[in-house]
Amino acid sequence: MSFHMQYLTDQKGNKNAVLLALKDWEKIQRDLKDYEKLKDKRTFFKGLTDSFNEVELILQGKKKPNSFDDLLNEL
């Protein structure tokens, strides 16, 4: 999607601001919120995958389980 933008310049012609239609700005804000949700989901699922991998290593005897105190400290 392309946005219609207008640039505001200072007296020397340097761009220092952008003017967008309100609907374009609202679209950008929605997209940013969607991106943040996606990023949070990816972080959650990565942590979940890491946890399952750690449990598998513990069950195989390749890793010692953390103590309950260690678990609480991670939170």
C-alpha positions as CSV (number, residue, x, y, z in Angstrom):
1,M,0.0,0.0,0.0
2,S,1.3,3.4,-0.8
3,F,0.5,6.5,1.1
4,H,0.1,10.0,-0.1
5,M,2.6,12.0,1.9
6,Q,3.5,15.7,1.9
7,Y,6.7,16.9,3.4
8,L,7.1,20.0,5.4
9,T,10.5,21.8,5.0
10,D,12.4,24.4,6.9
11,Q,13.6,27.6,5.3
12,K,16.6,25.9,3.8
13,G,14.4,23.2,2.1
14,N,15.3,20.4,4.6
15,K,12.5,18.0,5.2
16,N,11.5,18.1,8.9
17,A,8.0,16.6,9.0
18,V,5.5,14.5,7.1
19,L,1.9,15.1,6.6
20,L,-0.4,12.1,6.0
21,A,-4.1,11.6,5.6
22,L,-5.7,10.5,8.8
23,K,-6.9,7.2,7.3
24,D,-3.3,6.5,6.3
25,W,-2.0,7.3,9.8
26,E,-4.7,5.0,11.3
27,K,-3.7,2.2,9.0
28,I,-0.1,2.5,10.0
29,Q,-1.1,2.4,13.7
30,R,-3.2,-0.7,13.2
31,D,-0.3,-2.4,11.3
32,L,2.1,-1.6,14.1
33,K,-0.3,-3.1,16.7
34,D,-0.7,-6.2,14.6
35,Y,3.1,-6.4,14.3
36,E,3.5,-6.2,18.1
37,K,0.9,-8.9,18.6
38,L,2.7,-11.1,16.1
39,K,6.1,-10.4,17.7
40,D,4.6,-11.3,21.1
41,K,3.2,-14.6,19.8
42,R,6.5,-15.5,18.2
43,T,8.3,-14.9,21.5
44,F,5.7,-17.0,23.4
45,F,6.0,-19.9,21.0
46,K,9.8,-19.7,21.0
47,G,9.8,-19.9,24.8
48,L,7.3,-22.8,24.6
49,T,9.5,-24.7,22.1
50,D,12.6,-24.1,24.2
51,S,10.7,-25.4,27.3
52,F,9.7,-28.6,25.5
53,N,13.2,-29.1,24.2
54,E,14.5,-28.7,27.8
55,V,12.0,-31.2,29.1
56,E,13.1,-33.7,26.5
57,L,16.8,-33.3,27.5
58,I,15.8,-33.8,31.2
59,L,13.9,-37.0,30.3
60,Q,16.9,-38.3,28.4
61,G,19.1,-37.6,31.4
62,K,21.2,-35.1,29.5
63,K,20.2,-32.1,31.7
64,K,19.5,-31.7,35.3
65,P,16.2,-30.2,36.2
66,N,16.1,-26.8,37.8
67,S,15.1,-26.5,41.4
68,F,11.8,-25.0,42.3
69,D,13.6,-21.9,43.7
70,D,15.4,-21.5,40.3
71,L,12.0,-21.7,38.5
72,L,10.6,-19.0,40.7
73,N,13.7,-16.8,40.2
74,E,13.2,-17.0,36.4
75,L,9.7,-15.6,36.7
